[in-house]
Every structure is written in C-alpha cells, then in structure tokens.
C-alpha cells in the first residue's frame, strides 16, 4: 500500500497539516498515512510526500482544497501533473547540497517509531559507547572538536572531562555521589527552531545523545528542561521516552549492560533568562530562575549541588554520530576550531525560511542568497542579526564572513545558536537598538545592577536620542552604558546586550540622527 507522509511538527501543524491529513483520509483513497517530522523547508509546509518505487516525491505547500485535484492527477502514483509537484524531495535544491549529520533522519522517519530510528542508523552510537570506558567516550568527543551549540561554544569534551573527574560526594546531601545530565531545551532566541525540530522530528537522537553522556561521566539521571511554549515537542518527547524505556534503551539496565540511565522532561515557565545554564538549574530545582554567581561552575556544583553536564539540544544531538562514526569523522567537517556542522536557521524577512545544515565555513551571503533567496518583501536586505536577540546586526559588507566562531568574533559578532534573522531596507536600526535594551529590561532576572538598571536606563537614553534631546551627549552616554553592561553583568544576558546596540551604532549611524518627522519616510513600514 502506498505510504503518504505529512509532518506533525509545530510549523506544519500551524500551517494546516492536520487539516490536509484529514482531507486525505476523507477522500476514500487507499493509502497508509505516516506523520513524520519536518525536513525544515518551512516555506513549503504543509509538505506532502508520497513513497514511490523511485523514492519519495513531494508536493507543497498543500491545502485541504488541493487534495481532490492532487488525487485526480495521480498523487498516489507520485505523478508530476500538478502545479504543486516538487519532484524527488532528496534532489530538491534546498536539500541536496546540505551536509546533514544531525538532521539526517529529519522528515524521513516517524519520530516516535523506534524501528524507523534503528533502521536509519539510530542507537549505533550507544552500542559503541557501551563497548568503551568512560574515558574513551570522553576522548572521542574531544577528538570530534564538538563545541557547545547553545551559544558559548565551550568544548564539550572538556566539560565532560571536568564532570567525569569531579568528586560527587557531599556531606548532608541526599544526592551525594550522584551526577546529572541536563539538556537546555529552552530555545528562546528569536529566529531559532533547530532544537524544536530535533525534539519533534528525531527525539530518539536526543535521548541517545544524553544516554551516551550519562555513560561517559557516570550519571544515572538526565533532565530535559523544555520551554513551555513547545507543547508538541513535550508530547513527542514523553512518548519517545516511554518507548525507549519499554525497549530497554532507558532504565535501570540499559541494553542489559548493567548501567542505568533515567530521563525526564521538566517544563519551564517561559522566562528567557532560564536559557542561561545556572538560572535554568535554579528553575529545575523549583526555585526562581535567577543567575548564580560563578564559580563554582555547574560542572562541579550544578543540579542539586552535584557535578552536572549542561549542554544544548544540538550538542547532545551531535553525539550519536560521533560515537557511531568516530570523532575524527565529525572533525573532518568545518574550519579552524569550529568543527562539524551547524544547523543554520533562516528567519525574518527571508523568501525561503528554514533549516540549512552545513559545515562551518559557509558564508552568510551564501546562506542568504543561495538558500534563503533574498528578502520576502523583494526589497534589498539591509541588516542580518545572527545569534539571537543578543547578536550583532551585520551590514552587507560583513556577509562574506565565514560562519566560524573565531571569524565572527573578529568582526564583533557571534554565531550563537545559528539563528539568522533578516531585515530589509525598511528597518529602523535605532528602533532595533532600543528593542535590545527593552528586551534586556523585560527579561533580566534582576540579580545584578548593571543588567537590571542599565538596560532600563538604556531605553531612556535611546528615547532621548530619538527626540534629539542632547543627542551627541546621549550617544556618548549610550556607549558608556554598553561598556558597563558588558563589564559588570553576571551573565551573558546583560553582558551581550551591547552587541546589537553597538553594531547598530557602528554600522548604521545615520539612523540615530534622523528627526522624527523624517523617520517614517526613511523607513516605511511594510504591510503585514
């Protein structure tokens, strides 16, 4: 029987995938419906794929009203006689040149089918890890050159080594002797969705990666700290964890190895600051999400006061490949100290928004033009923010910078989580700078004065600049304020807020000298 694939991830659902599936089921046609994950071609969702003798062919974006005509034109046979026909999906220009190590199964498998996962290479890495010592697993991760994908880019192998070597004994603690694995799935950066796509399209990969981490450092329990705004991911993760437990991939005796690893999902409450690892740990323990002073580092004194590995979803998701194929196979991708691949996420005013996984070294311009197809509005692109709301705004003359942690740092930018948000020439960069300060003021945990008070003062200073109230003096004051936030904040929330503000000042200075009477004409608002 012909199999038809319709995604069940958040993006596809928001665009009507359930309605498309229902329309197909009502049609009376004979087929097997599989609810897969998304491939990350979001501008084509809902994407309908049909399994044929020559591979899967795709149609999209499909609406329920398209179903009768699609069936009449030979949908079940994968015929090309319809305007929505896209051809063999693996040969689609957006996909065929990607280097998908992490997202190799995304959109191909049923996300909660363990058979699908194992058929396409899943759990090979875990089986390899069970044949190794703890130190050998850590050494493999070190060889890979994997760095944290959450933004800080700290070498994962060094963090794991620290936790492996840490003394877990504690006086007067019921957790004495234990270590923990914590996954930061609080994906709060604007324009990012790779973590969500992992959890919704290939959750067993995250489960496998965290289990390997547990074996590596001697931890028997893991927590996935998930943002409350991801209800679909929450449902899929819990279903996948239950399946893995039933099959013996989690529990007291992982694959009859005598090793234990238990995993549970904990929901956050929507605070951006809980993406910072120590604030996350506070929230995980049931406290207010407030940043801890470091040292001690979470690797030594983390969850419940015990040594803890805290890594991002994408970091753990890279681990199964590394253990299955070897650390060197992963390190063969990338450039400089940025090894492997990164799933870049194209968002904002972009024609073809979606996920592009490539080795480090690709330029921003290649992503914007070859994959993104330019702005959605058709107007010239003016600024690109990489790395979330605390990332720098990059002008056109920086778009040939290779996406590499060190190369970006050299131009005052950050790669961060790989989120790329595009703005066309209607953007007002003074307003974007103000938004950065306002965002910090809203999301600050309030523990340190530079972040709590400095961001509030930043909004006020920018408002005075906009009103031409001692503009030159306030521009100097704004730069001084940025220095204070950068040097005095406890964490990256306040410490990185100057990135978007300074980059707007440095690269788009004219926007800070516009009179209000000219501002709207210089930056006309785009209709929704």
Residue pairs with C-beta under 8 A, 6 or more apart in sequence:
1 30
1 31
1 32
2 30
2 31
2 32
2 50
2 51
2 76
2 77
3 31
3 32
3 33
3 34
3 50
3 51
4 24
4 31
4 32
4 33
4 34
4 48
4 49
4 50
4 51
4 75
4 76
5 34
5 35
5 36
5 48
5 49
5 50
5 51
5 56
5 107
6 12
6 17
6 20
6 21
6 24
6 33
6 34
6 35
6 36
6 46
6 47
6 48
6 49
7 13
7 17
7 35
7 36
7 37
7 38
7 39
7 45
7 46
7 47
7 107
7 201
8 17
8 35
8 36
8 37
8 111
8 200
8 232
8 236
9 37
9 38
9 196
9 197
9 200
9 201
9 232
10 196
10 200
10 230
10 232
10 233
11 38
11 42
11 45
11 193
12 38
12 45
12 46
12 47
13 232
15 45
15 46
15 61
16 46
16 63
16 64
17 45
17 46
19 63
19 64
20 46
20 48
20 62
20 63
20 64
20 67
21 33
21 35
22 64
23 64
23 67
24 31
24 33
24 67
25 33
27 67
27 68
27 71
29 71
29 76
30 76
31 76
34 110
35 110
36 49
36 107
36 108
36 109
36 110
36 111
36 201
37 106
37 107
37 109
37 111
37 197
37 200
37 201
37 202
38 45
38 47
38 106
38 107
38 197
38 200
38 201
39 47
39 89
39 95
39 106
39 107
39 108
40 103
40 106
40 107
40 197
40 343
40 354
40 355
40 356
41 47
41 60
41 92
41 94
41 95
41 352
41 354
42 353
42 354
42 355
43 61
43 351
43 352
43 353
43 354
44 58
44 60
44 61
44 86
45 60
45 61
46 60
46 61
46 62
46 63
47 58
47 59
47 60
47 61
47 62
47 89
47 107
48 58
48 59
48 60
48 62
48 70
48 75
49 56
49 57
49 58
49 59
49 89
49 107
50 56
50 57
50 58
50 59
50 75
50 76
50 77
50 78
52 77
52 78
54 78
54 88
55 88
55 89
55 90
56 88
56 89
56 90
57 78
57 80
57 85
57 86
57 87
57 88
57 89
58 86
58 87
58 88
58 89
58 92
59 66
59 70
59 75
59 82
59 84
59 85
59 86
60 84
60 86
61 84
62 70
62 84
66 84
69 82
70 82
70 84
73 79
73 81
73 82
74 81
75 82
79 85
80 87
86 92
89 95
90 96
94 352
94 354
94 356
94 371
98 356
98 357
98 358
99 333
99 341
99 357
99 358
99 359
100 106
100 341
100 357
101 318
101 321
101 330
101 333
101 340
101 341
101 357
102 198
102 205
102 314
102 317
102 318
102 321
102 341
102 343
102 357
103 197
103 198
103 201
103 202
103 343
103 355
103 357
104 120
104 121
104 321
105 116
105 117
105 120
105 121
105 122
105 201
105 202
105 205
106 197
106 198
106 201
106 202
106 355
107 201
108 116
108 120
109 116
109 117
109 119
109 120
109 201
109 202
110 116
111 200
111 201
111 202
111 203
111 204
111 236
111 240
112 203
112 236
112 239
112 240
112 243
114 122
114 204
114 243
114 244
114 247
114 249
117 123
117 202
117 204
117 205
121 324
122 204
122 205
122 208
122 320
123 204
123 208
123 249
123 320
124 320
124 323
124 324
125 208
125 209
125 212
125 319
125 320
125 321
125 322
125 323
125 324
126 208
126 211
126 212
126 249
126 254
126 255
126 320
126 323
127 255
128 323
128 324
129 137
129 212
129 215
129 216
129 323
130 215
130 254
130 255
130 257
130 259
132 140
134 164
134 215
134 216
134 217
134 218
135 164
137 212
137 215
137 216
137 323
138 157
138 160
138 161
138 164
138 216
138 217
139 157
139 327
140 322
140 323
140 326
140 327
141 156
141 157
141 160
141 216
141 319
141 322
141 327
142 155
142 157
142 158
142 161
142 327
143 157
143 326
143 327
143 328
143 331
144 157
144 318
144 322
144 327
144 328
144 330
144 331
144 339
144 340
145 155
145 327
145 330
145 331
145 334
145 337
145 338
145 339
145 340
146 155
146 156
146 157
146 315
146 318
146 319
146 322
146 330
146 339
146 340
147 153
147 154
147 155
147 156
147 315
147 337
147 338
147 339
147 405
148 154
148 155
148 156
148 159
148 311
148 312
148 315
149 311
149 312
149 313
149 314
149 315
149 318
149 342
149 417
149 418
150 184
150 275
150 311
150 312
150 314
150 315
150 417
151 189
151 312
151 387
151 388
151 414
151 416
151 417
151 492
152 492
153 338
153 405
153 415
156 311
156 315
159 299
159 309
159 311
160 213
160 216
160 217
160 309
162 297
162 299
162 300
162 307
163 179
163 217
163 219
163 299
163 307
163 308
163 309
164 216
164 217
164 218
166 179
166 299
166 300
166 307
167 307
168 176
168 177
168 178
168 179
168 218
168 306
168 307
169 176
169 177
170 176
170 177
170 305
170 306
173 304
173 305
173 306
175 304
175 305
175 306
176 306
178 219
178 220
178 221
178 304
178 306
179 217
179 218
179 219
179 220
179 306
179 307
179 308
179 309
180 219
180 221
180 222
180 223
180 302
180 303
180 304
180 306
180 307
180 308
180 309
181 210
181 213
181 214
181 217
181 219
181 221
181 222
181 223
181 308
181 309
182 222
182 223
182 225
182 277
182 280
182 281
182 284
182 298
182 302
182 303
182 308
182 309
182 310
182 311
183 206
183 210
183 222
183 223
183 224
183 225
183 311
183 312
183 313
183 316
184 225
184 275
184 277
184 280
184 310
184 311
184 312
184 313
185 195
185 199
185 224
185 225
185 226
185 227
185 230
185 233
185 312
185 313
186 225
186 226
186 227
186 268
186 274
186 275
186 280
187 193
187 194
187 195
187 196
187 227
187 230
187 275
187 313
187 417
188 227
188 272
188 274
188 275
188 388
189 275
189 387
189 388
189 389
189 416
189 417
189 419
190 347
190 385
190 388
190 389
190 419
190 421
191 345
191 347
191 348
191 385
191 388
191 419
191 420
191 421
192 345
192 347
192 388
192 417
192 418
192 419
193 345
193 347
193 355
194 313
194 314
194 343
194 345
194 355
194 417
194 418
195 312
195 313
195 314
195 417
196 230
196 233
197 343
197 355
198 205
198 206
198 313
198 314
198 317
199 206
199 226
199 230
199 233
199 236
199 237
199 313
200 232
200 233
200 236
202 317
203 236
203 237
203 240
203 241
204 240
204 244
204 249
205 317
205 320
206 224
206 237
206 313
206 316
206 317
207 240
207 241
207 244
207 249
207 250
207 263
208 249
208 319
208 320
209 315
209 316
209 317
209 318
209 319
209 320
210 222
210 224
210 261
210 263
210 316
211 222
211 249
211 250
211 254
211 261
211 263
212 319
212 320
212 323
213 219
213 222
213 309
213 311
213 316
213 319
214 220
214 221
214 222
214 261
215 254
215 259
215 261
217 307
217 309
219 261
219 309
220 259
220 260
220 261
220 262
221 261
221 262
221 263
221 264
222 261
222 262
222 263
222 264
223 263
223 264
223 265
223 266
223 284
223 303
224 237
224 263
224 264
224 265
224 266
225 266
225 268
225 274
225 280
225 283
225 284
226 233
226 234
226 237
226 265
226 266
226 267
226 268
227 267
227 268
227 270
228 267
228 268
228 269
228 270
229 270
234 265
234 267
237 265
238 265
241 250
241 263
241 264
241 265
244 250
244 263
245 251
248 254
248 255
248 256
249 255
250 261
250 262
250 263
251 260
251 261
251 262
252 260
252 262
253 259
253 260
254 260
254 261
266 284
268 274
268 280
268 283
268 289
269 283
269 289
271 279
271 283
271 289
271 443
271 445
272 439
272 443
272 493
273 279
273 289
273 290
273 291
273 443
273 444
273 445
273 493
274 280
274 283
274 289
276 291
276 491
276 492
276 493
277 298
277 310
278 291
278 292
278 294
278 298
278 491
279 289
279 290
279 291
279 292
279 445
279 491
280 289
280 310
281 292
281 298
281 302
281 303
281 308
281 310
282 288
282 289
282 290
282 292
283 289
284 303
285 303
285 304
288 445
289 445
290 445
290 446
290 447
291 445
291 447
291 448
291 490
291 491
291 493
293 490
298 308
298 310
299 307
299 308
299 309
299 310
300 307
301 307
302 308
302 309
302 310
312 417
314 342
314 343
314 417
314 418
318 330
318 340
321 329
321 330
322 329
322 330
330 339
330 340
331 339
331 340
333 339
333 340
333 341
333 359
333 360
334 340
334 341
334 359
334 360
334 361
334 404
335 359
335 360
335 361
335 402
335 404
336 360
336 404
336 405
336 406
336 407
337 404
337 405
337 406
338 360
338 361
338 403
338 404
338 405
338 406
338 415
339 360
340 359
340 360
341 357
341 358
341 359
341 360
342 357
342 358
342 360
342 403
342 415
342 418
343 355
343 356
343 357
343 418
344 355
344 356
344 357
344 358
344 362
344 367
344 403
344 418
344 420
345 354
345 355
345 356
345 417
345 418
345 419
345 420
346 352
346 353
346 354
346 355
346 356
346 367
346 368
346 371
346 372
346 420
346 422
347 353
347 419
347 420
347 421
347 422
348 385
348 420
348 421
348 422
348 423
349 375
349 376
349 377
349 381
349 422
349 423
349 424
349 526
350 368
350 372
350 373
350 374
350 375
350 376
350 422
351 372
351 373
351 374
351 375
351 376
352 371
352 372
352 373
353 372
353 376
354 371
356 367
356 371
358 367
360 402
360 403
360 404
360 405
361 402
361 403
361 404
362 402
362 403
363 399
363 400
363 401
363 402
363 403
364 384
364 386
364 394
364 398
364 399
364 400
364 401
364 403
364 420
365 399
365 400
367 403
367 420
368 374
368 381
368 384
368 399
368 420
368 422
372 422
374 381
375 381
375 422
375 424
377 424
377 426
377 526
379 424
379 425
379 426
379 526
380 424
380 425
381 396
381 422
381 423
381 424
381 425
382 395
382 396
382 423
382 424
382 425
382 427
383 393
383 394
383 395
383 423
383 427
383 429
383 432
383 507
383 508
384 393
384 394
384 399
384 420
384 421
384 422
384 423
385 391
385 392
385 393
385 394
385 420
385 421
385 423
385 432
385 500
386 392
386 394
386 403
386 408
386 413
386 414
386 415
386 416
386 418
386 419
386 420
386 421
387 413
387 414
387 415
387 416
387 417
387 418
387 419
387 499
388 416
388 417
388 419
389 435
389 436
389 439
389 500
390 414
390 416
390 436
390 492
390 493
390 496
390 497
390 499
390 500
391 413
391 414
391 416
391 419
391 496
391 499
391 500
392 412
392 413
392 414
392 499
392 500
392 502
392 503
393 423
393 429
393 432
393 500
393 503
393 504
393 507
393 508
394 401
394 411
394 413
394 503
394 507
395 507
395 508
398 411
398 413
401 407
401 408
401 411
401 413
403 415
404 415
405 414
405 415
408 414
408 415
412 499
412 502
412 503
412 506
413 499
413 503
414 496
414 499
423 432
424 526
426 523
426 524
426 525
426 526
427 523
428 511
428 519
428 522
428 523
429 504
429 507
429 508
429 511
429 512
430 462
430 465
430 466
430 504
430 511
430 512
430 514
430 519
432 500
432 504
433 462
433 500
433 501
433 504
433 505
433 512
434 459
434 462
434 463
434 466
435 500
436 497
436 499
436 500
436 501
436 504
437 455
437 456
437 458
437 459
437 462
437 497
437 501
438 455
438 459
439 497
440 451
440 455
440 458
440 485
440 493
440 494
440 497
441 452
441 455
441 456
441 458
441 459
443 493
444 451
444 452
444 455
444 493
444 494
445 451
445 493
446 452
447 490
448 488
448 489
448 490
448 491
448 494
449 488
450 484
450 485
450 487
450 488
450 489
450 494
451 485
451 489
451 490
451 491
451 493
451 494
451 497
454 481
454 484
454 485
454 488
454 489
454 494
455 485
455 494
455 497
457 481
458 478
458 481
458 482
458 485
458 497
458 501
461 474
461 477
461 478
461 481
462 478
464 470
464 471
464 474
465 471
465 474
465 475
465 478
465 512
466 516
466 519
467 516
468 515
471 512
471 513
475 505
475 512
478 501
478 505
479 502
479 505
482 497
482 498
482 501
482 502
483 498
485 494
485 495
485 497
485 498
486 494
486 495
486 496
486 498
488 494
489 495
489 497
504 511
504 512
505 512
511 522
511 523
514 522
